[in-house]
Every structure is written in structure tokens, then in C-alpha cells.
């Protein structure tokens, strides 16, 4: 059991949400022609368009317009509503730990998407602070995003646990002094502490 920590920092995709990398390509494949899908696949996979949006270089409107979705807000919400799912154990977990830990969201995401996801699933009430990459113009695993989060919440890194599904992000968090836990959905190789569910996470942080 981990006793010395006061703050729990949680990733969104692959932790709170079941989908580790989102499913925008699935949405595009299901809603566009094969030719348009191939174009979008190239933009996302080879030109790192989502990474640019997640770093705040372009906003949700421009991101979706470049992909070919003229009604960006409609397609953003339709994608989130139908292709992203909340982990069934998160709400129960959050209710049990919210009085013991300060809960913080740290997510690589488009600002408008993160806001909609949190509202849709009723997550805002659980977080004392939310760091969304597009809003701070840097992304995990950059060290700066952890420093910005710690500064915003007024915590020492040694008070914090960070739960993420990406090993690179965990290594960078550990580099700044935050205790890392892997939430493993994809059989990642990791030598540190690993959980496979919120039930297991609760057993560790108690």
C-alpha cells in the first residue's frame, strides 16, 4: 500500500477511457469513402496531425476541417459519443478515493474534445485541476507538462502518483520525481508497478 502520497494524477485515453489512442480512424473509415479514409490515415499517421492539435498548434475546428469534416463540432461530438467509452470502474473508484487524494487530469488531447468528454461523462466534479496538452502547448512525455501541472496544483512531485497507459510518459514523470503506475491495456513491457483495472489500482493506493 502506498501511504505517503496526497495527489493522484490520471491520464484520460487508455486509463479513464477504455480506448488507448482514441478511434478517430475507425470513425473516418465508417463514415467516409475509402479514398478519403486513406487521405486522413496519411495525415494522422505520417504527418502527426493529431499530435499537432494536441500540442495546441491547431484547434479542433482547423484539425477537423483539414481532415475534411466541415461541420467540425457535429463530427467531434458524434465521434466522442459513439466511439469513446468510459471505463466501467472509474466512477466507483473516483468516489472512493476523492476524499483521500487530490485528483488531477493530465491528458494529451485537443482542448475542445477534453472539455466535451469531461462534461459528457460527468468527470469535472472529480478533478481539482485539469492539464490538457493543447491548452498548455506541450505534450507528454515532455518534462515541461509535468512541471506545469505541479506548479498549478501547488504540489511537490514526491506527493504525487501518476497513472498512464504509456511507458514513455511514465518514465518522464518518474524523471521529475513523480511515482509512476502503468495502467496496462495493451500488454506493455514495463518493469515498474502495473495494474490492469481500477479495482487493482484501489488495492494499491488504498
Residue pairs with C-beta under 8 A, 6 or more apart in sequence:
1 204
1 205
1 206
2 161
2 179
2 204
2 205
2 206
3 206
4 158
4 159
5 101
5 159
5 160
5 161
5 179
5 205
6 101
6 102
6 155
6 159
6 160
7 101
7 102
7 103
7 104
7 153
7 155
7 159
7 160
7 161
8 97
8 101
8 102
8 103
8 104
8 160
8 161
8 163
8 205
9 104
9 105
9 106
9 149
9 160
9 161
9 162
9 163
9 173
9 178
10 16
10 103
10 104
10 105
10 106
10 162
10 163
11 106
11 107
11 140
11 162
11 163
11 164
11 165
11 166
11 169
11 183
12 105
12 107
12 109
12 114
12 117
13 19
13 20
13 21
13 22
13 107
13 108
13 109
13 165
14 20
14 21
14 164
14 165
14 166
14 183
14 185
14 186
15 87
15 163
15 164
15 165
15 183
16 86
16 87
16 90
16 105
16 123
17 84
17 85
17 86
17 87
17 117
18 84
18 85
18 86
18 87
18 185
19 83
19 84
19 85
20 165
20 166
20 185
20 186
22 50
22 83
22 84
23 79
23 83
23 84
24 44
24 50
24 79
24 83
25 37
25 40
25 41
25 44
26 83
27 75
27 78
27 79
27 82
27 83
28 36
28 37
28 40
28 41
28 67
29 37
31 75
32 40
32 68
36 68
39 68
40 67
40 68
43 49
43 66
43 67
44 50
49 63
49 66
49 67
50 63
50 110
51 139
52 58
52 63
53 59
53 60
53 62
53 63
53 110
53 134
54 108
54 109
54 110
54 133
54 134
54 139
55 133
55 134
55 137
55 138
55 139
56 111
56 133
56 134
56 135
56 136
56 137
57 137
58 66
59 110
59 111
59 112
59 134
60 72
60 73
60 76
60 110
60 111
60 112
60 113
61 72
61 73
63 72
63 110
64 72
64 75
64 76
65 72
69 75
69 76
76 112
76 113
76 116
77 116
80 113
80 116
80 117
80 120
81 120
84 117
86 121
87 198
89 197
89 198
89 199
90 198
91 122
92 198
93 198
93 199
93 201
93 202
94 103
94 126
96 202
97 103
97 202
97 205
98 126
101 205
102 128
102 153
102 155
103 126
103 127
103 128
104 127
104 128
104 129
104 130
104 131
104 149
104 153
104 160
105 114
105 118
105 123
105 127
105 129
105 130
105 131
105 132
106 131
106 140
106 145
106 146
106 149
106 162
106 164
107 114
107 130
107 131
107 132
107 133
108 133
108 139
108 140
109 117
109 132
109 133
109 134
110 134
111 132
111 134
111 135
114 130
114 132
114 134
117 123
118 124
118 127
118 130
128 153
129 149
129 152
129 153
131 145
131 148
131 149
131 152
133 139
133 140
133 145
136 145
136 148
138 144
138 145
138 148
139 145
140 146
140 164
140 166
140 168
140 169
140 172
140 173
141 166
141 168
141 169
141 171
141 172
141 173
142 172
143 172
143 175
143 176
146 157
146 162
146 172
146 173
146 176
146 178
147 176
150 156
150 157
150 160
150 176
156 177
157 176
157 177
157 178
158 177
158 178
158 179
160 178
160 179
161 178
161 179
161 180
161 181
161 205
162 169
162 170
162 173
162 178
162 179
162 180
162 181
163 180
163 181
163 182
163 183
163 195
163 201
164 170
164 173
164 180
164 181
164 182
164 183
165 182
165 183
165 184
165 185
165 186
165 188
167 182
167 188
167 189
167 190
170 180
170 181
170 182
170 190
170 192
171 180
173 180
174 180
174 192
180 192
180 193
181 192
181 193
181 194
181 195
181 201
181 204
182 188
182 190
182 192
182 193
182 194
182 195
183 195
183 196
183 201
184 190
184 194
184 195
184 196
185 196
188 194
193 204
195 201
195 204
